[in-house]
Every structure is written in C-alpha cells, then in structure tokens.
Amino acid sequence: MAATRARRHRSYAINRPSPAVTVLSYALLVTWAVVVLFPLYWLAVTSLKTPLDVNGGPFYFPFRDFKPTLESWRYIFVDLGEDTFRPYLNTVVVGLTSTAITLLLGSMAAYGLVRMHYRVRFAAIASFVAGLLAAVAVIAAGGPWQLALPGGFALFLLLLQTVARRFKRALGNDDIAFWMISQRMLPPVAVVIPIYIFFQQLSLLDTWAALIISYVAAHLPIVVWLMRDYFQSVPLELEESAAIDGASRYRIFRSIVLPLAVPGLVATFLFVLVFAWNEYLIALFLTSANAQTLPLTVAAQNATRGPQWWYMSVLILIMITPVIAMAIALERFIARGLLVGAVKG
Amino acid sequence: MSGQASTRAVPMATSSRWSLLVVRLDRSAGAVFILPAVLVILTFSIFPLLASLYVSLTRLSFSEGGIHLTFVGLGNYAKLVVGIDRTHFIGVTVPLTPLTAAVLFVVYGGFAFLLVRYLRGPGRSVLGFVGRLVTAVIAGALVWLVVDTVMTSGRPGTLVVTLIYVSVDVSVQYLLALGLALLVVQRLPGRRLFRVVFLLPMMITPVGVAYLFRMLTDTSKGPLYPLWAHFGLTDVSWVTNPWGARLAVMIGDVWQWTPFIFIVLLASIESLPVELNEAAVVDGANRWQMFWAITFPQILPATATVVLIRLIEAFKIVDLPNVLTNGGPGTATESLTLHAYTIWRALDIGGSAAVAYMLLIVVTFVGIAYVNLFRRRVAAMA
C-alpha cells in the first residue's frame, strides 16, 4: 500500500522539473511565445492605424505613438458588410463540413490500414489503367464522357474477371498508404485547371459542394497518415477482448478505438480545419461571387494602390479568431493519461 | 389474434434480417473501411494527373476560334534541362573547384561506405541493392547540383533553391517543434496557455502570413526599423540580397509551420503510456536517458510520418516567395511552384505543367527514398 502510494507520488514527479529546469524552461517558452505573438501584435496595432500612421514609420503603442482608430474595422464590417459576411459564412460551412467528412473517411481508412491486411493485385491495377486509358482515348477522340466512363469501367471489370485472376503479385497496406500520400505531391498549380474542368462539367462551379469535395479529396491522405500512427498505439489487447465478446468491427472502431485516439483525432481535426479554412488557390479557381472564401478576401486587399495593410490586418484577425477559440476549447483533449490503466483491467 | 401475431412476427423477421446484414457487413469490413477514401482520392487524383501530363507535352497557342494545344513531345522538359530555361530551372553550373571537389568526395565516399555496408550486412537482396544504388546516384546528382551552384561562383536555379528551402525548413522546424513539445509536456503552471499560443502561426492563411512578413521585413517603416538603423542597414533592404531574401522566406516558413510538427509530436508524446517512465524513474534514470531510451523511440513513427508530410508540403512552397520577394532579386528566391506559377501566368501552360511534373518526379524520388530507407525501418522497430 505504502509502496504503491510512493510509486504514484513518483510518477507525478516525473514531469515536475527541478527549479533550475523550471526557470530555463520558462525562459525558452517565453522567448518562443514572444516570437509567435509579436507579429500578431503588429497585426492588431496595424488594424488600429490610419494609412498615414502605417506609412509614417514604425509606431508601436496605441495612444502613446499614434491615435488608434476603428476606421478599418468599420470599413470591413459596415462598408464591405455583405462582402465580408458572405465569405465568412462560406469559410465556416466549407471548413467544418469538409473537415468532418475528411476526418470520418480518413479515420476509417487509417484503421483499415492498421488492423487489416489488404492485397491489391498488380493485374487489377493494370486492368484499371487499361479501362481508364480506353475511356481517355474515347474522350480525346471527341466522344462524350457520359458514355466513355461507364465503357471504361465495364472494360476494367471484364479484364478483372478474366485476365487478372491469373496473376498473383500484389501490393500491401504500405503501398496503398504511399499511393495516398503521393496524391499531395503534384503542386496545386498543375491541378487547378483539370479540377476546374471537372466541376464545370458537373455544373458545380461556385458552390459549397465543389469546395467541400475538393478539400475532402485533398486532405484525406494527411488524415489517413496521421491517424494511422495514433491507431497503432491503441493496445491490440483491448480490441481482441472486445472481439471475443462478440463486438463487430464497426462497434470496436466506434466504441473503443476512436475514444482512445481522441488526442490524435483532435490534433488532426485542428489542422485539417486550418488547411480547409485557409486554402487559397483551389478556392480562387472554383468560386467567383457566391462561394468565395475569406483567403480570397484577404488577397483582394492587395489593390492597385498597393497592399491595404490596415484592412488586411482586420481580415486576418477576424479570420483566425474562431480557429483560436476552437483550439482553446479542444486543447484539453490533447492530454496525457487517456490510456493509463486501460490495459491492466 | 392474428393481428397481434403478425405484429410480433414482424420485428423478429426484421431483426434476423438485420443481423444477417450485420454479419455480411462485418465480413466485408475491410472493404467498407477503406473503399470510400480510396474512391474519393482516385476520382480526384487520376484526372488531374493525366490531364497535366498531357498538357506538359503540348504548347498552348491562340488561334482563330479559341485556344489550340500543339503536341511537342518532350520539348517542354528539354527546354528546362538543356534548353533556354536551364539557368532558370537548374542554375548556372561551373567546373569543379578544389572546395566543391572535396565536399563531393566526402559525400560520395559516404554513399559508397553505406552501399558496401549494406552488401556486407545480413539483410541484403538484389532488389534492395539496385534500389539503393539508384537512390545513391540520383541523390549524388542532386548534391552535386546544390554544391556546384551554391558553393561556387555559379547561381542556383529554382530546383536548387527549392531543395535548400525544404532541407533547411523541415530540419529547423522539426528540432524546434520537438524542443517545444518536450518543454510543454512538463508539469509547469501555464503550460496550456503556451500550447495554444504556439499553435497560432499555423492558423493564419498562408497568403496572410506572406503579407505579414512583408510588413515585418520592411526596413524603413517595419517594426524592426530601430534594429536595422542600429546596424546601418536601412538603405540595403535585405530583400535585395539573395541570401538575405532566402533567409527571410525561410524564417517565414519556419514561423508558420513549426506548430504543425509541434502539435503532432505533442499529441504523440501525450498518448504514450506512463508506465515505462515510472519504471525508469524507479530504476534511477535521469531525464536525458528517459528521453533517448523511452520517449524518442516511441514517438519515432509519428516523427517519420509528420516529417514526410512536411517534406511533401514544403516542396510546394509558393506564397511566401511570391508575396515577400516576388521571387527576386532576379530569381534568387523562386521556388519550383512559383516558377510553374510565373510561366503559367505568362500563358506557357505546357511549360508550367512540365515544371510541375519535374517537381512531382523529385518529390516522388525523395518520398520513396525516405519511406524505404527510414520509415519502414522505424515501423519495423515499433
């Protein structure tokens, strides 16, 4: 009894540093906090300046160095008004929806890649490529894509059922994962025009749907890769005992694996949200008036008269506020100890 | 009576049908888990991949009745590697100097040593050796390119500048992020505040970060003006000096993306079971030993993943050099993506796609080498 208490006491002591380490830690933490916060402080004071004050030289403190004004804030909220709020709504809707879908599909795929064995035969991939090339050839020759795509798919199935059965070489889980992440390797500049044509054909340009679908596709590989590691660290014993008790794969996933991977889920949620929230180039191409998002509004402040720093600062500040709120609300889930004792029981 | 019986029968029938469905669904769980993601990625990757490959083999021209794509074969690629865009893409190369020869000798010697060690080791195979040989040859070529354009009177092109950005940015970000993560897992009052604060840079839209750094690096009315004035630098705007400009771009990138690695490592450290650390404390291990023997090996998988993701993303750096320096002075800060973007704006769509594909080839090489030589070993260890 006394021994366990002593051990528990010591386990607390692990991360309680000595005074010297504490001082040094704070010094380093504060240094980096200043590096992080100073640019944000500069944004805040710039948003309170008149154009004259911004161009007049470095003024650091409101009231002492310059007379603060809410003119820029008034311009963004009142003069621009609707042109600020509509992109804002678009950003919120597109960001949250695409993040939720990405996290769901990505976690499922990641779990599959961690706990199940997949074998994709080379011959199946070859059949697929053959079907695809046939479809592309038809489209390139001027045929309608509505016919060519099902035709190519039929060819793929046909080859899969006949030729592909004879060959056994296969790709495993790691290869699938690498294929997924390799989709992020092509720079967006090369991708936007095909994506634009894609959504043009579906008449989805300038809608939430186009942005949500693009962001889900773009960010899925990141979610899969990150969640794979977090799922890997969930003890296999827990899943096995649940399976013996008769729980289905889905039930194990929902009731055991997901709750135990909450720190990873929260971290992943945060930056997929950040990516979708801040994406610029795809939004530039796929939207015009209705579905425009905030990054475009920020970039639009670089007018013919040069960058309008004061408006830009206001926009960046109102843009990061909800994400910061989200980070503050979710930070406590990235905490130690969710797995403690789970294995012993 | 019969009505009552049927109401009783119906739920039973549905429940047995339902459980049958559940059994079937459970048997195909593997497919159900992975197929949605695979289908989405497949749909949105293949078309752009093929389309831009085709475009990279053509030249766009305007003719009567619209635009016209002329097939030019590998012309766009030849232009980059041996043609008129060579100095832009690869840079100006010069003959070997004693210094570069010495550096290359050391690097290539290292490669040769690793290859020989692999051949003498237990796990050798023909395929493994060929893969390593190819990796060494390509990596050797890239090292030569960097050394020959940076350490001599030559001039680095966009390919070399991108390689410099990626290697410096990712390593600095990783070291900073690891240090910060280790600092905030300690039981210090106020650590939660620091955690949130450290995430802030990542939340700003990249275009916004670029403009923010343009404000900060302004040597005449930016906030660092007193500092520049103190060193007498107000006239020599550091964005006109090639290495100064590159440094500004890299500082911006480090500032923005350190939080990404930080939060992944933090979540990874926080999800480690504490039992091992307790045992180590009982055995009298100090903090340094505990980090190297317990924490570090356990976060290696997360490290391997986040570094790969950052590597891939860092290769696509575009907003900072575009807004901060506009690629200048000259093309000193131009990254590959910005290169593709600039000639794309000049309506050379084919050339732009060719640059994008060159980037794809380099990133694929780096990714495959990284996964095979590093990540797989880490996964086997864990």
Chai-1 contact restraints between the chains, C-beta under 6 A:
chainA,res_idxA,chainB,res_idxB,connection_type,confidence,min_distance_angstrom,max_distance_angstrom,comment,restraint_id
A,R10,B,V281,contact,1.0,0.0,6.0,A-B,restraint_1
A,S11,B,E278,contact,1.0,0.0,6.0,A-B,restraint_2
A,I14,B,N277,contact,1.0,0.0,6.0,A-B,restraint_3
A,I14,B,V281,contact,1.0,0.0,6.0,A-B,restraint_4
A,N15,B,Q186,contact,1.0,0.0,6.0,A-B,restraint_5
A,N15,B,R187,contact,1.0,0.0,6.0,A-B,restraint_6
A,R16,B,R187,contact,1.0,0.0,6.0,A-B,restraint_7
A,P17,B,Q186,contact,1.0,0.0,6.0,A-B,restraint_8
A,S25,B,L183,contact,1.0,0.0,6.0,A-B,restraint_9
A,L29,B,L183,contact,1.0,0.0,6.0,A-B,restraint_10
A,L29,B,F194,contact,1.0,0.0,6.0,A-B,restraint_11
A,A33,B,V197,contact,1.0,0.0,6.0,A-B,restraint_12
A,V36,B,V197,contact,1.0,0.0,6.0,A-B,restraint_13
A,V36,B,L200,contact,1.0,0.0,6.0,A-B,restraint_14
A,V36,B,P201,contact,1.0,0.0,6.0,A-B,restraint_15
A,P39,B,L212,contact,1.0,0.0,6.0,A-B,restraint_16
A,P39,B,L216,contact,1.0,0.0,6.0,A-B,restraint_17
A,W42,B,P223,contact,1.0,0.0,6.0,A-B,restraint_18
A,G57,B,K221,contact,1.0,0.0,6.0,A-B,restraint_19
A,P58,B,K221,contact,1.0,0.0,6.0,A-B,restraint_20
A,P58,B,P223,contact,1.0,0.0,6.0,A-B,restraint_21
A,P58,B,Y225,contact,1.0,0.0,6.0,A-B,restraint_22
A,L105,B,P36,contact,1.0,0.0,6.0,A-B,restraint_23
A,L105,B,A37,contact,1.0,0.0,6.0,A-B,restraint_24
A,M108,B,F33,contact,1.0,0.0,6.0,A-B,restraint_25
A,A109,B,I34,contact,1.0,0.0,6.0,A-B,restraint_26
A,A109,B,A37,contact,1.0,0.0,6.0,A-B,restraint_27
A,Y111,B,F33,contact,1.0,0.0,6.0,A-B,restraint_28
A,G112,B,G30,contact,1.0,0.0,6.0,A-B,restraint_29
A,G112,B,F33,contact,1.0,0.0,6.0,A-B,restraint_30
A,G112,B,I34,contact,1.0,0.0,6.0,A-B,restraint_31
A,M116,B,G30,contact,1.0,0.0,6.0,A-B,restraint_32
A,F178,B,V371,contact,1.0,0.0,6.0,A-B,restraint_33
A,M180,B,I41,contact,1.0,0.0,6.0,A-B,restraint_34
A,Q183,B,I41,contact,1.0,0.0,6.0,A-B,restraint_35
A,Q183,B,S45,contact,1.0,0.0,6.0,A-B,restraint_36
A,R184,B,I312,contact,1.0,0.0,6.0,A-B,restraint_37
A,M185,B,I312,contact,1.0,0.0,6.0,A-B,restraint_38
A,M185,B,L360,contact,1.0,0.0,6.0,A-B,restraint_39
A,M185,B,V363,contact,1.0,0.0,6.0,A-B,restraint_40
A,M185,B,T364,contact,1.0,0.0,6.0,A-B,restraint_41
A,L186,B,L360,contact,1.0,0.0,6.0,A-B,restraint_42
A,P187,B,K316,contact,1.0,0.0,6.0,A-B,restraint_43
A,P187,B,T337,contact,1.0,0.0,6.0,A-B,restraint_44
A,P187,B,A356,contact,1.0,0.0,6.0,A-B,restraint_45
A,P187,B,L359,contact,1.0,0.0,6.0,A-B,restraint_46
A,V189,B,A340,contact,1.0,0.0,6.0,A-B,restraint_47
A,V189,B,Y341,contact,1.0,0.0,6.0,A-B,restraint_48
A,V189,B,W344,contact,1.0,0.0,6.0,A-B,restraint_49
A,V189,B,A356,contact,1.0,0.0,6.0,A-B,restraint_50
A,A190,B,S52,contact,1.0,0.0,6.0,A-B,restraint_51
A,A190,B,A353,contact,1.0,0.0,6.0,A-B,restraint_52
A,A190,B,A356,contact,1.0,0.0,6.0,A-B,restraint_53
A,V191,B,P48,contact,1.0,0.0,6.0,A-B,restraint_54
A,P194,B,F47,contact,1.0,0.0,6.0,A-B,restraint_55
A,P194,B,P48,contact,1.0,0.0,6.0,A-B,restraint_56
A,P194,B,A51,contact,1.0,0.0,6.0,A-B,restraint_57
A,A217,B,V40,contact,1.0,0.0,6.0,A-B,restraint_58
A,A217,B,F44,contact,1.0,0.0,6.0,A-B,restraint_59
A,L220,B,A37,contact,1.0,0.0,6.0,A-B,restraint_60
A,L220,B,I41,contact,1.0,0.0,6.0,A-B,restraint_61
A,I222,B,I309,contact,1.0,0.0,6.0,A-B,restraint_62
A,W225,B,T305,contact,1.0,0.0,6.0,A-B,restraint_63
A,D229,B,P301,contact,1.0,0.0,6.0,A-B,restraint_64
A,D229,B,A302,contact,1.0,0.0,6.0,A-B,restraint_65
A,D229,B,T305,contact,1.0,0.0,6.0,A-B,restraint_66
A,S233,B,S271,contact,1.0,0.0,6.0,A-B,restraint_67
A,S248,B,D26,contact,1.0,0.0,6.0,A-B,restraint_68
A,R249,B,D26,contact,1.0,0.0,6.0,A-B,restraint_69
A,R249,B,A29,contact,1.0,0.0,6.0,A-B,restraint_70
A,P263,B,A267,contact,1.0,0.0,6.0,A-B,restraint_71
A,P263,B,E270,contact,1.0,0.0,6.0,A-B,restraint_72
A,P263,B,S271,contact,1.0,0.0,6.0,A-B,restraint_73
A,G264,B,A267,contact,1.0,0.0,6.0,A-B,restraint_74
A,A267,B,I263,contact,1.0,0.0,6.0,A-B,restraint_75
A,A267,B,A267,contact,1.0,0.0,6.0,A-B,restraint_76
A,V274,B,M202,contact,1.0,0.0,6.0,A-B,restraint_77
A,V274,B,M203,contact,1.0,0.0,6.0,A-B,restraint_78
A,N278,B,T205,contact,1.0,0.0,6.0,A-B,restraint_79
A,Y280,B,V207,contact,1.0,0.0,6.0,A-B,restraint_80
A,P295,B,T205,contact,1.0,0.0,6.0,A-B,restraint_81
A,P295,B,V207,contact,1.0,0.0,6.0,A-B,restraint_82
A,V298,B,T205,contact,1.0,0.0,6.0,A-B,restraint_83
A,V298,B,V207,contact,1.0,0.0,6.0,A-B,restraint_84
A,V298,B,G208,contact,1.0,0.0,6.0,A-B,restraint_85
A,A299,B,V207,contact,1.0,0.0,6.0,A-B,restraint_86
A,M312,B,Y211,contact,1.0,0.0,6.0,A-B,restraint_87
A,I316,B,I204,contact,1.0,0.0,6.0,A-B,restraint_88
A,I316,B,G208,contact,1.0,0.0,6.0,A-B,restraint_89
A,I320,B,M203,contact,1.0,0.0,6.0,A-B,restraint_90
A,I320,B,I204,contact,1.0,0.0,6.0,A-B,restraint_91
A,V323,B,M203,contact,1.0,0.0,6.0,A-B,restraint_92
A,A327,B,V196,contact,1.0,0.0,6.0,A-B,restraint_93
A,A327,B,L199,contact,1.0,0.0,6.0,A-B,restraint_94
A,I328,B,V196,contact,1.0,0.0,6.0,A-B,restraint_95
A,E331,B,R192,contact,1.0,0.0,6.0,A-B,restraint_96
A,E331,B,R195,contact,1.0,0.0,6.0,A-B,restraint_97
A,E331,B,V196,contact,1.0,0.0,6.0,A-B,restraint_98
A,I334,B,A267,contact,1.0,0.0,6.0,A-B,restraint_99
A,I334,B,E270,contact,1.0,0.0,6.0,A-B,restraint_100
A,A335,B,E270,contact,1.0,0.0,6.0,A-B,restraint_101
A,R336,B,E270,contact,1.0,0.0,6.0,A-B,restraint_102
A,L339,B,P273,contact,1.0,0.0,6.0,A-B,restraint_103
A,V340,B,V274,contact,1.0,0.0,6.0,A-B,restraint_104
